[in-house]
Amino acid sequence: MARAAWSDDEVEAVRELARTFFDKEVIPHEERFAAQGHPDRELYRRAGELGLLCAAVPSEYGGGGGSFAHEAAIIEEQAYLGDGALGMPVHSSIIAPYIQQFGSEELKRRVLPLAASGEMVLSIGMTEPGTGSDLQNIKTRAVREGNEYVITGSKIFISNGRLCDGIIIAAKTDPGKGAAGVSLIFAEIADDTPGFTRGRILSKIGGKGQDTAELFFDGLRVPAANLLGEAEGQGFYQMMQLLAQERLVTAVMAVAMMEKAVDLTVDYTKGREAFGKPLFAMQNTRFELAECATLARVSRVFLDDAIVKHLRGELDIPTAAMAKYWLTDQLGIVVDRCLQLFGGYGYMTEYPISQLYTGARVLRILAGANEVMKDLIARSL
């Protein structure tokens, strides 16, 4: 495939490094990660050593000094090779930007180098048991007491929840103000931190090696200086600013997985015989794959255009929502049709197409359900 317009030699060098890392050091252990419900903590440190974490964070804060293009190349390789365990996209491309953009200088200099080295694993606590995509109605409270916030509440479906030791918590600092009462506060946590409890690792239909957990806060005390932004009540605005990139991250994953599904299925149908000839020789197979390959190509063009816009600072919220919803929808269509061509083998967990099938489903839910994306788009019409 031709090099994307958003890439260059440096980005491709990072891509190659990421490909080798995932292929040699991560993928061979996927079965064990799925069994234990989380990846090995040491892999974050290894990724940090290689410069694969926080690639877009400025070098003065310990990052790679690159751009979202470097992040996108890493995410594509991870998704294409089939790693669903390491929460690197969440850590580097979704959470680190909050610290970089809204954190105090002291917080940036303390946290970002640890995140870039893999010594600190980052997470973000938005979703709650009673509020999914409806972020302005979260119930978690943060009450200011002197130089601290006291946080009480719970979060669910938290990626990196088992391994994280740094988390951005979305909380209400003024419950009477709706969206204007939401603030983001960064907390450094450990299993023995007073007022903090990790819940169970949640059992999912896909992405079984990724540590998705419940988190509970019961009087967790956090320095007031860890508030993101210059004043309380800016959290919803901050999330709206950075959710566009989060949705683009989801779109990057979707297209890489779509391309992988097509490649796997072409290879399988050319080698699998049915009725005395390769499955690929049958007209239905060829037509199905022609349509899937076309959907993947159109999706790639749309994604690349969105990445170029984002790198220029021109990716608006409706377009990011379009990319997130439409590309994840297309992934669901393509991977379902590809799995069908594997027949019974496609239903076996030992075949990567089955993992793509189950792993694809969550992309239509996370980063804002696709129905919410459509509503955001409609508001712009």
ZIRA-V711635 format. One record per residue. N is the residue number from 1. RES is the residue in one small letter. PSI is psi in degrees with one decimal (999 if undefined). OMEGA is omega as a letter, one per 20 degrees, with the letter a starting at -180 (none if undefined). NEAR is the number of other C-alpha atoms within 12 Angstrom. Layout:
# ZIRA-V711635
n/res/psi/omega/near
N/RES/PSI/OMEGA/NEAR
N/RES/PSI/OMEGA/NEAR
This chain:
# ZIRA-V711635
n/res/psi/omega/near
1/m/139.5/a/9
2/a/150.5/r/12
3/r/138.6/a/15
4/a/154.0/a/22
5/a/-23.7/a/22
6/w/-1.1/a/28
7/s/165.6/r/27
8/d/-174.7/a/18
9/d/-39.0/a/16
10/e/-42.8/r/20
11/v/-41.4/a/32
12/e/-32.0/r/25
13/a/-40.5/r/20
14/v/-41.3/r/33
15/r/-46.4/a/33
16/e/-40.9/r/23
17/l/-44.0/r/26
18/a/-42.1/a/39
19/r/-44.9/r/29
20/t/-42.5/a/22
21/f/-51.3/a/29
22/f/-40.0/a/35
23/d/-42.9/a/22
24/k/-34.2/a/17
25/e/-13.1/a/25
26/v/-55.7/a/32
27/i/-39.8/a/31
28/p/-16.4/a/19
29/h/8.0/a/24
30/e/-38.8/a/32
31/e/-40.2/r/25
32/r/-40.4/r/18
33/f/-41.5/r/25
34/a/-38.5/a/31
35/a/-38.6/a/20
36/q/-12.0/r/22
37/g/8.2/r/32
38/h/155.7/r/37
39/p/171.2/r/38
40/d/133.4/a/31
41/r/-35.0/a/27
42/e/-22.4/a/20
43/l/-27.7/r/32
44/y/-41.1/r/38
45/r/-38.5/r/24
46/r/-42.8/r/24
47/a/-37.2/r/37
48/g/-41.6/r/32
49/e/-36.3/a/26
50/l/-7.4/a/29
51/g/23.8/a/35
52/l/0.4/r/48
53/l/141.6/r/52
54/c/46.0/a/51
55/a/-26.2/a/44
56/a/-1.5/r/38
57/v/136.0/a/39
58/p/145.8/a/25
59/s/-26.7/r/22
60/e/-17.9/r/18
61/y/17.3/r/28
62/g/-1.3/a/31
63/g/-172.6/a/36
64/g/-13.9/r/33
65/g/17.7/a/23
66/g/-146.7/a/29
67/s/-177.7/r/32
68/f/-23.0/r/40
69/a/-41.6/r/40
70/h/-41.5/r/39
71/e/-44.0/a/47
72/a/-40.3/r/50
73/a/-40.4/r/41
74/i/-44.8/a/46
75/i/-42.2/r/46
76/e/-44.7/a/42
77/e/-41.2/r/39
78/q/-46.4/a/40
79/a/-40.8/a/41
80/y/-39.8/a/36
81/l/-13.9/r/37
82/g/17.6/r/42
83/d/116.7/r/44
84/g/12.8/a/47
85/a/-56.2/a/43
86/l/125.6/a/51
87/g/42.4/a/42
88/m/-38.7/r/51
89/p/-39.8/r/46
90/v/-48.9/a/44
91/h/-53.1/a/48
92/s/-43.6/a/50
93/s/-15.8/a/45
94/i/-46.0/a/41
95/i/-46.3/r/48
96/a/-38.9/r/47
97/p/-30.9/r/42
98/y/-45.9/r/44
99/i/-45.4/a/44
100/q/-41.4/a/36
101/q/-34.4/a/24
102/f/-11.0/a/32
103/g/155.9/r/32
104/s/162.4/r/24
105/e/-41.1/r/21
106/e/-42.4/r/18
107/l/-42.3/r/31
108/k/-44.2/a/32
109/r/-23.4/r/22
110/r/-41.7/a/24
111/v/-45.7/a/38
112/l/-41.6/r/42
113/p/-35.8/r/35
114/l/-37.7/r/31
115/a/-40.5/a/46
116/a/-29.9/a/44
117/s/-12.7/a/33
118/g/4.5/r/38
119/e/-26.5/r/28
120/m/128.0/r/36
121/v/129.7/a/48
122/l/150.2/r/47
123/s/172.6/r/47
124/i/134.0/a/45
125/g/93.7/r/43
126/m/-58.5/a/45
127/t/139.2/r/37
128/e/162.5/a/30
129/p/-33.4/a/24
130/g/-2.7/a/19
131/t/114.7/r/20
132/g/-96.7/r/24
133/s/-8.1/a/27
134/d/74.8/a/21
135/l/-26.0/a/37
136/q/-10.9/a/34
137/n/25.9/r/28
138/i/154.2/a/40
139/k/-17.7/a/34
140/t/131.2/a/40
141/r/144.4/r/33
142/a/112.9/a/39
143/v/127.2/a/31
144/r/125.8/r/27
145/e/100.3/a/16
146/g/-122.8/a/12
147/n/20.7/a/14
148/e/157.8/r/21
149/y/138.0/r/33
150/v/116.9/a/30
151/i/131.4/r/37
152/t/131.8/r/30
153/g/-166.4/r/32
154/s/155.9/r/35
155/k/152.4/a/41
156/i/159.9/a/34
157/f/40.8/a/37
158/i/112.1/r/39
159/s/139.5/a/46
160/n/16.6/a/45
161/g/-31.9/a/42
162/r/-37.1/a/39
163/l/-14.7/a/41
164/c/144.6/r/41
165/d/9.6/r/31
166/g/127.7/a/37
167/i/138.4/r/43
168/i/123.7/a/45
169/i/123.6/r/50
170/a/120.9/a/45
171/a/158.1/r/47
172/k/117.6/r/37
173/t/-16.8/r/37
174/d/93.8/a/26
175/p/-19.3/a/22
176/g/-2.0/a/16
177/k/8.7/r/18
178/g/-131.1/a/22
179/a/-33.0/a/29
180/a/-5.5/r/26
181/g/6.2/a/30
182/v/133.2/r/39
183/s/155.3/r/46
184/l/129.8/a/47
185/i/131.8/a/50
186/f/131.6/r/43
187/a/135.7/r/42
188/e/124.3/a/31
189/i/157.2/r/31
190/a/170.1/a/22
191/d/-26.2/a/20
192/d/13.8/r/12
193/t/124.9/r/20
194/p/136.4/r/20
195/g/4.8/a/24
196/f/134.5/r/29
197/t/132.6/r/25
198/r/134.0/r/32
199/g/-164.5/a/22
200/r/156.4/r/22
201/i/125.6/a/27
202/l/137.6/r/28
203/s/124.7/a/20
204/k/163.1/r/24
205/i/-21.5/r/21
206/g/173.8/a/29
207/g/41.0/a/37
208/k/-20.8/r/34
209/g/-3.4/a/37
210/q/129.6/a/41
211/d/92.8/r/42
212/t/124.3/a/41
213/a/167.0/r/35
214/e/145.3/r/33
215/l/140.7/a/43
216/f/136.4/r/32
217/f/124.4/a/36
218/d/79.8/a/24
219/g/29.0/r/24
220/l/126.5/a/34
221/r/127.7/a/30
222/v/137.0/r/35
223/p/137.2/r/23
224/a/-25.2/r/30
225/a/-12.7/r/27
226/n/1.7/r/36
227/l/132.5/r/41
228/l/128.8/a/40
229/g/172.8/a/29
230/e/-13.4/a/20
231/a/163.1/r/24
232/e/159.6/r/32
233/g/6.4/a/30
234/q/-1.2/a/30
235/g/-43.6/a/39
236/f/-40.8/r/32
237/y/-42.2/r/26
238/q/-43.0/r/34
239/m/-40.8/r/40
240/m/-34.5/r/26
241/q/-42.6/a/23
242/l/-10.3/r/31
243/l/-23.5/r/36
244/a/-42.9/r/38
245/q/-38.6/r/44
246/e/-40.7/r/38
247/r/-33.0/r/47
248/l/-38.1/r/51
249/v/-45.4/r/47
250/t/-40.0/r/45
251/a/-39.6/r/47
252/v/-46.3/r/47
253/m/-42.3/a/46
254/a/-45.4/a/49
255/v/-40.5/r/49
256/a/-40.9/r/40
257/m/-36.0/r/47
258/m/-47.0/r/47
259/e/-38.4/r/39
260/k/-42.3/a/35
261/a/-43.9/r/46
262/v/-46.1/a/41
263/d/-45.9/r/28
264/l/-40.7/a/32
265/t/-37.1/r/40
266/v/-47.4/r/30
267/d/-44.2/a/20
268/y/-46.4/a/30
269/t/-24.3/r/32
270/k/-24.3/a/22
271/g/-13.6/a/17
272/r/127.0/a/22
273/e/142.6/r/17
274/a/130.2/a/18
275/f/37.0/r/10
276/g/8.3/r/11
277/k/160.9/a/14
278/p/142.1/r/20
279/l/-32.5/a/27
280/f/-22.3/a/27
281/a/-13.9/a/22
282/m/139.7/a/20
283/q/-40.0/a/14
284/n/-42.6/r/16
285/t/-45.8/a/30
286/r/-40.7/r/23
287/f/-43.0/r/19
288/e/-46.3/a/29
289/l/-31.7/r/39
290/a/-42.0/r/22
291/e/-41.4/r/21
292/c/-41.7/r/35
293/a/-36.1/r/32
294/t/-44.4/r/19
295/l/-40.7/r/31
296/a/-39.8/a/36
297/r/-44.7/r/26
298/v/-40.8/r/22
299/s/-41.0/r/34
300/r/-42.8/r/35
301/v/-44.2/r/25
302/f/-47.2/a/29
303/l/-48.9/a/40
304/d/-38.5/r/33
305/d/-40.3/r/26
306/a/-39.3/r/39
307/i/-43.8/r/37
308/v/-45.6/r/23
309/k/-43.1/a/25
310/h/-41.0/r/29
311/l/-26.8/r/25
312/r/-2.7/a/15
313/g/23.3/a/17
314/e/5.9/a/17
315/l/109.4/a/27
316/d/168.7/a/27
317/i/-44.5/r/32
318/p/-40.1/a/29
319/t/-38.8/r/34
320/a/-39.4/r/40
321/a/-40.2/r/40
322/m/-46.8/a/37
323/a/-44.5/a/47
324/k/-50.5/a/46
325/y/-46.3/a/42
326/w/-41.4/a/37
327/l/-36.9/r/44
328/t/-32.5/r/46
329/d/-44.8/a/33
330/q/-37.0/r/39
331/l/-44.8/r/46
332/g/-41.1/r/32
333/i/-48.7/a/32
334/v/-47.0/a/42
335/v/-30.1/r/44
336/d/-44.1/a/32
337/r/-35.8/r/33
338/c/-43.4/r/43
339/l/-37.9/r/40
340/q/-35.5/a/27
341/l/-15.7/r/38
342/f/-11.3/a/34
343/g/-144.3/a/23
344/g/-31.5/a/14
345/y/-28.2/r/21
346/g/-19.5/a/28
347/y/-5.5/a/21
348/m/131.9/a/18
349/t/-19.0/r/22
350/e/-13.7/r/14
351/y/128.0/a/22
352/p/-27.0/a/36
353/i/-32.5/r/42
354/s/-36.0/r/34
355/q/-35.4/r/38
356/l/-40.2/a/48
357/y/-49.4/a/38
358/t/-35.3/r/30
359/g/-27.2/a/38
360/a/-29.8/a/39
361/r/-36.1/a/32
362/v/-21.4/a/31
363/l/-21.3/r/38
364/r/-6.1/a/35
365/i/-50.0/a/25
366/l/164.5/a/32
367/a/22.9/a/41
368/g/118.9/a/35
369/a/151.2/a/29
370/n/-28.0/r/31
371/e/-37.1/r/23
372/v/-37.5/r/25
373/m/-43.4/a/33
374/k/-37.0/r/25
375/d/-41.1/r/19
376/l/-42.2/r/25
377/i/-44.7/a/22
378/a/-34.7/a/15
379/r/-23.4/a/13
380/s/-6.7/a/14
381/l/999/none/9
